[in-house]
Amino acid sequence: MDLKVIAVRAQGDEKKELVLIRALKDCNLKGHMIFDETFKHDGSSSNAHRHVFIFPSWEVKKDDYIFLRTRIGINRKGETEEGTPAHYLHWNLNNSVWNEKGDKVHLINVESAITFKVPSSV
C-alpha cells in the first residue's frame, strides 16, 4: 500500500472532520478509495449505504501528508505548520462521515476497474 491512514480528527463535526493520511512512497492517488463501514442494529457489518471517496489523479511524494476533509472545499497543495508538504482534498459533503461509535476507515487501491452500463428496462 502506498498510503497509510494516520488518524480521523474532529469526528462527527462536519466543518472540521478529516482523515489524515501519509504517503509511504511517491505515487499518484488515482485508484485509491476510502469508505466507511456501516453496522446493523446488532453491531454486525452491513452492506447498507456507505460513504465512498474516490481520489482524483493527484501526485504526492513520500512522507507528504494528505488531509481528506469531509466538508465542501477546493483541493489544493500546501504545507503543514511544520513546513511538511501537504495536500488538502475535499469530500464535498454537507455532513460528517465518521459519526458512529466503532466506525472504521477502509483505504483500498484499485488497480483496474470496468464499468458496465445497465440497460434501462423502462
Salt bridges, closest charged atoms under 4 A:
ASP2 OD1 - LYS25 NZ 3.35
ASP2 OD2 - HIS32 NE2 3.99
ASP26 OD2 - LYS61 NZ 3.99
ASP36 OD2 - HIS51 ND1 2.95
GLU37 OE1 - HIS106 NE2 2.93
ASP64 OD2 - HIS87 NE2 2.78
